[in-house]
């Protein structure tokens, strides 16, 4: 049994998300939630929220509890980039890129 949760257009770079998701890939859901709770990154809060949503989806779809789930697949992709300008000296303007990303988490039953 596999359940999925996605969040799109997160106002954070995919690189910052990958720093966190590489730590929880392949772990049990409860262990991953414990790790994320104590990470000092804002990206950890985003991943924690989506991991809870994926576990809730698994419970709703098949009645599987979170203690028997593991993170089977997790990845972050780049999304649209917002182009903004920053005023600089002597009438110039510098380009400022506001990057966003998509996060996908799949959890599966460990009793396969």
N, C-alpha and C positions, 0 to 999 in steps of 0.2 A: 504494500500500500504506500502510495506516495502522495504528498500534499505540497502545494506551492503557495508562496506569497510574493507579490511584486510591489515595488514602490517606484514610481517614475518621477522624473524631474526633481531629484533631490538637489538642493542648492549647495553642493559640495563636489569636489573633484573625485573622479573614480580612483585616483591614486591614494587619496586619504582613506577612502572606504576599503580599498584592497589591503592596506596596512592592518586593518582590523579583521577582515574576513579571512585572511590567510591563517590567523591564529585559531579560528573556530571550525575550519573546514574538517569534516570527518569526525567531529566529536559528538558525544551524546548531547541531546538538547539541554538537559539540566546542567551538565558540566559547562556547556557553552554559555548558558545564561549566567552562571556564576562567574565565569571569566569576564564576560562583558560588563557585568555590574561593577567590577573593580578597575576597569580600564579607564585611564584619564582622558580619553579622546571623545569628542562630540560624536564622531562617527560610531562609537560603540553604542550610544543611545539609539541611533537610527537602526543599527543592525539588531539590537535587542528588541526593539518594538516589532520589527518585521519577523524575527524568529518566533516571538510569542504569537504573532498572527498566523504563521505557518503551522505551529503546533495546535492552535485553535481550529484551523481549517481541517487538520487531520482528525481531531476529535469530532468535529461536526460531520465529516464525510464518512468516517469508518469507526468512530468510537474508540480510537487509539489514544491512550494516555501519553503525556509528554515524557514520562520516565522510560518508555520503550521506544522512543524515537531517536534517530541520529541525523545529523546534517549530511545529506547525501550529495548535495550540489549547492554551491553558493558562488555567485559572481556579480561583478559590478561592471557595467558598460558605460561608455560616454554617451551623453545626451546632447541636446542643443547647447550652443555656446552663445551667451548674450554679449554683444559688443557694446561697450560703453566708452566714453571719452573722459580723460582727466586733464583739466587745464594745466598748462605748464607756463614757463616763463616766456616772455616776448611773443605772446599770442599763439604759441604752439599748443597742440593737443596731442596727448599720448593715448594710444589704444589700450583699453583695459578689458580683458576677457573674463567674463563671469561664467565659469564652467559648471555644468550640471551633470547628473548621472542617473542611471537606472540600477536598481538592486533587485536581484532575484534569488530567492532561497527555496530550496526543495528539501523536505524532510521525508525520511522513509522509516519503515518499521524495521527494527534490528532483528526481529525474530523471523527472518526469511529462511 
